[in-house]
Amino acid sequence: MSLLVESGGALAAALLEQRLVDRAAFFIAPKIIGGARCAIPARGPQKMADAWRLGQVSFRPSNGDMIIEGTIEYR
């Protein structure tokens, strides 16, 4: 069974904390904006040693953006 979720930070964090995410894709745009931005605001591991990592990582361009995709490796 598969489910694709395009979410904001709060839902993404809740799914990750419950270990319900197998793969993640991040779209990076070549743009610079002001203000602090974070994919998972104020939730998830707080130390780099405890960070969730991406395994089997792939990089590919998409309409001027970059997609980084991989499997979630929980600590």
N, CA and C atoms as an extended XYZ file, in Angstrom:
225
Properties=species:S:1:pos:R:3:atomname:S:1:resname:S:1:resid:I:1 pbc="F F F"
N         0.848       -1.157        0.000 N   MET     1
C         0.000        0.000        0.000 CA  MET     1
C         0.903        1.231        0.000 C   MET     1
N         0.505        2.247       -0.726 N   SER     2
C         1.260        3.497       -0.794 CA  SER     2
C         0.339        4.681       -0.588 C   SER     2
N         0.909        5.750       -0.061 N   LEU     3
C         0.188        6.995        0.126 CA  LEU     3
C         1.169        8.124       -0.124 C   LEU     3
N         0.808        9.052       -0.994 N   LEU     4
C         1.614       10.230       -1.254 CA  LEU     4
C         1.040       11.377       -0.443 C   LEU     4
N         1.880       12.018        0.377 N   VAL     5
C         1.446       13.128        1.205 CA  VAL     5
C         2.272       14.351        0.845 C   VAL     5
N         1.618       15.398        0.392 N   GLU     6
C         2.271       16.684        0.183 CA  GLU     6
C         1.803       17.557        1.329 C   GLU     6
N         2.705       17.805        2.284 N   SER     7
C         2.247       18.408        3.537 CA  SER     7
C         3.086       19.599        3.944 C   SER     7
N         2.636       20.230        4.999 N   GLY     8
C         3.414       21.251        5.671 CA  GLY     8
C         4.265       20.607        6.749 C   GLY     8
N         4.996       21.428        7.478 N   GLY     9
C         5.930       20.923        8.468 CA  GLY     9
C         5.305       20.148        9.607 C   GLY     9
N         4.149       20.587       10.103 N   ALA    10
C         3.533       19.923       11.260 CA  ALA    10
C         3.092       18.501       10.917 C   ALA    10
N         2.420       18.326        9.792 N   LEU    11
C         1.983       16.977        9.399 CA  LEU    11
C         3.184       16.109        9.054 C   LEU    11
N         4.161       16.662        8.346 N   ALA    12
C         5.367       15.892        8.004 CA  ALA    12
C         6.056       15.406        9.277 C   ALA    12
N         6.192       16.288       10.272 N   ALA    13
C         6.832       15.912       11.531 CA  ALA    13
C         6.055       14.817       12.245 C   ALA    13
N         4.732       14.939       12.288 N   ALA    14
C         3.902       13.932       12.962 CA  ALA    14
C         4.051       12.563       12.299 C   ALA    14
N         4.063       12.530       10.988 N   LEU    15
C         4.222       11.259       10.261 CA  LEU    15
C         5.596       10.661       10.503 C   LEU    15
N         6.629       11.503       10.481 N   LEU    16
C         7.989       11.022       10.733 CA  LEU    16
C         8.143       10.514       12.162 C   LEU    16
N         7.593       11.248       13.128 N   GLU    17
C         7.699       10.828       14.532 CA  GLU    17
C         7.031        9.485       14.773 C   GLU    17
N         5.990        9.173       14.017 N   GLN    18
C         5.305        7.881       14.139 CA  GLN    18
C         5.944        6.806       13.259 C   GLN    18
N         7.031        7.202       12.571 N   ARG    19
C         7.766        6.300       11.672 CA  ARG    19
C         6.871        5.733       10.574 C   ARG    19
N         6.009        6.586       10.046 N   LEU    20
C         5.088        6.188        8.980 CA  LEU    20
C         5.601        6.567        7.594 C   LEU    20
N         6.789        7.163        7.530 N   VAL    21
C         7.355        7.603        6.258 CA  VAL    21
C         8.480        6.655        5.857 C   VAL    21
N         8.401        6.112        4.644 N   ASP    22
C         9.452        5.248        4.120 CA  ASP    22
C        10.404        6.003        3.201 C   ASP    22
N         9.856        6.930        2.393 N   ARG    23
C        10.650        7.703        1.437 CA  ARG    23
C        10.244        9.163        1.524 C   ARG    23
N        11.187       10.035        1.217 N   ALA    24
C        10.907       11.472        1.213 CA  ALA    24
C        11.538       12.093       -0.020 C   ALA    24
N        10.896       13.138       -0.519 N   ALA    25
C        11.425       13.912       -1.648 CA  ALA    25
C        11.404       15.378       -1.262 C   ALA    25
N        12.515       16.053       -1.481 N   PHE    26
C        12.641       17.481       -1.190 CA  PHE    26
C        12.897       18.202       -2.495 C   PHE    26
N        12.135       19.239       -2.741 N   PHE    27
C        12.289       20.050       -3.946 CA  PHE    27
C        13.019       21.324       -3.543 C   PHE    27
N        14.170       21.557       -4.138 N   ILE    28
C        14.995       22.717       -3.822 CA  ILE    28
C        14.971       23.656       -5.028 C   ILE    28
N        14.532       24.888       -4.794 N   ALA    29
C        14.479       25.892       -5.863 CA  ALA    29
C        15.702       26.796       -5.756 C   ALA    29
N        16.281       27.178       -6.884 N   PRO    30
C        17.449       28.062       -6.847 CA  PRO    30
C        17.033       29.524       -6.626 C   PRO    30
N        16.465       29.791       -5.442 N   LYS    31
C        15.989       31.123       -5.089 CA  LYS    31
C        16.423       31.444       -3.672 C   LYS    31
N        16.593       32.706       -3.380 N   ILE    32
C        16.991       33.147       -2.046 CA  ILE    32
C        15.896       34.051       -1.496 C   ILE    32
N        15.406       33.715       -0.278 N   ILE    33
C        14.397       34.546        0.379 CA  ILE    33
C        14.858       34.835        1.801 C   ILE    33
N        14.281       35.808        2.435 N   GLY    34
C        14.627       36.147        3.810 CA  GLY    34
C        13.819       35.345        4.805 C   GLY    34
N        14.235       35.370        6.044 N   GLY    35
C        13.509       34.670        7.108 CA  GLY    35
C        13.967       33.232        7.239 C   GLY    35
N        13.798       32.689        8.416 N   ALA    36
C        14.178       31.303        8.670 CA  ALA    36
C        13.108       30.362        8.131 C   ALA    36
N        13.518       29.396        7.390 N   ARG    37
C        12.606       28.387        6.845 CA  ARG    37
C        13.134       27.012        7.225 C   ARG    37
N        12.236       26.128        7.600 N   CYS    38
C        12.634       24.788        7.998 CA  CYS    38
C        11.564       23.811        7.541 C   CYS    38
N        11.965       22.680        7.010 N   ALA    39
C        11.006       21.681        6.534 CA  ALA    39
C        10.187       21.086        7.676 C   ALA    39
N        10.806       20.916        8.836 N   ILE    40
C        10.140       20.333       10.000 CA  ILE    40
C        10.334       21.298       11.171 C   ILE    40
N         9.501       22.328       11.290 N   PRO    41
C         9.724       23.344       12.317 CA  PRO    41
C         9.468       22.838       13.736 C   PRO    41
N        10.455       23.065       14.620 N   ALA    42
C        10.331       22.844       16.070 CA  ALA    42
C         9.951       21.424       16.465 C   ALA    42
N        10.166       20.457       15.588 N   ARG    43
C         9.865       19.070       15.936 CA  ARG    43
C        10.971       18.189       15.398 C   ARG    43
N        10.920       16.938       15.750 N   GLY    44
C        11.936       16.004       15.280 CA  GLY    44
C        13.181       16.080       16.136 C   GLY    44
N        14.199       15.310       15.756 N   PRO    45
C        15.446       15.292       16.521 CA  PRO    45
C        16.048       16.693       16.629 C   PRO    45
N        16.595       17.011       17.784 N   GLN    46
C        17.170       18.330       18.020 CA  GLN    46
C        18.691       18.333       17.884 C   GLN    46
N        19.314       17.163       17.860 N   LYS    47
C        20.767       17.049       17.745 CA  LYS    47
C        21.128       16.363       16.432 C   LYS    47
N        22.222       16.808       15.838 N   MET    48
C        22.663       16.213       14.571 CA  MET    48
C        22.899       14.710       14.716 C   MET    48
N        23.398       14.275       15.869 N   ALA    49
C        23.668       12.851       16.087 CA  ALA    49
C        22.391       12.016       16.042 C   ALA    49
N        21.250       12.635       16.337 N   ASP    50
C        19.967       11.928       16.359 CA  ASP    50
C        19.155       12.148       15.083 C   ASP    50
N        19.690       12.893       14.143 N   ALA    51
C        18.936       13.281       12.937 CA  ALA    51
C        18.509       12.074       12.114 C   ALA    51
N        17.334       12.181       11.525 N   TRP    52
C        16.894       11.184       10.559 CA  TRP    52
C        17.696       11.421        9.288 C   TRP    52
N        18.166       10.375        8.666 N   ARG    53
C        18.993       10.500        7.470 CA  ARG    53
C        18.257        9.935        6.265 C   ARG    53
N        18.685       10.369        5.096 N   LEU    54
C        18.200        9.786        3.846 CA  LEU    54
C        19.216        8.767        3.365 C   LEU    54
N        18.731        7.593        3.008 N   GLY    55
C        19.572        6.570        2.399 CA  GLY    55
C        19.142        6.392        0.947 C   GLY    55
N        19.947        5.698        0.177 N   GLN    56
C        19.644        5.465       -1.242 CA  GLN    56
C        19.228        6.769       -1.918 C   GLN    56
N        20.042        7.792       -1.728 N   VAL    57
C        19.717        9.149       -2.177 CA  VAL    57
C        19.902        9.283       -3.682 C   VAL    57
N        18.948        9.970       -4.301 N   SER    58
C        19.069       10.322       -5.719 CA  SER    58
C        18.834       11.822       -5.864 C   SER    58
N        19.486       12.403       -6.863 N   PHE    59
C        19.365       13.823       -7.189 CA  PHE    59
C        18.952       13.920       -8.642 C   PHE    59
N        17.969       14.755       -8.930 N   ARG    60
C        17.600       14.947      -10.333 CA  ARG    60
C        16.979       16.327      -10.527 C   ARG    60
N        17.251       16.937      -11.668 N   PRO    61
C        16.650       18.237      -11.960 CA  PRO    61
C        15.196       18.087      -12.372 C   PRO    61
N        14.410       19.135      -12.125 N   SER    62
C        13.007       19.148      -12.526 CA  SER    62
C        12.568       20.588      -12.768 C   SER    62
N        12.450       20.968      -14.005 N   ASN    63
C        11.990       22.310      -14.384 CA  ASN    63
C        12.756       23.424      -13.670 C   ASN    63
N        14.066       23.326      -13.605 N   GLY    64
C        14.879       24.352      -12.977 CA  GLY    64
C        15.102       24.155      -11.488 C   GLY    64
N        14.374       23.259      -10.855 N   ASP    65
C        14.561       22.934       -9.443 CA  ASP    65
C        15.405       21.662       -9.336 C   ASP    65
N        15.737       21.269       -8.110 N   MET    66
C        16.444       20.025       -7.874 CA  MET    66
C        15.608       19.183       -6.917 C   MET    66
N        15.441       17.908       -7.239 N   ILE    67
C        14.722       16.978       -6.368 CA  ILE    67
C        15.746       16.071       -5.701 C   ILE    67
N        15.693       16.025       -4.381 N   ILE    68
C        16.518       15.112       -3.596 CA  ILE    68
C        15.569       14.108       -2.973 C   ILE    68
N        15.795       12.829       -3.243 N   GLU    69
C        14.861       11.788       -2.795 CA  GLU    69
C        15.636       10.639       -2.172 C   GLU    69
N        15.046       10.008       -1.156 N   GLY    70
C        15.687        8.860       -0.547 CA  GLY    70
C        14.801        8.183        0.476 C   GLY    70
N        15.298        7.087        1.011 N   THR    71
C        14.576        6.351        2.045 CA  THR    71
C        14.937        6.939        3.408 C   THR    71
N        13.989        6.929        4.326 N   ILE    72
C        14.216        7.471        5.667 CA  ILE    72
C        14.929        6.416        6.520 C   ILE    72
N        16.032        6.830        7.143 N   GLU    73
C        16.759        5.971        8.081 CA  GLU    73
C        16.576        6.568        9.472 C   GLU    73
N        15.707        5.957       10.263 N   TYR    74
C        15.420        6.433       11.615 CA  TYR    74
C        16.539        6.008       12.560 C   TYR    74
N        16.789        6.793       13.576 N   ARG    75
C        17.795        6.468       14.595 CA  ARG    75
C        17.147        5.740       15.731 C   ARG    75
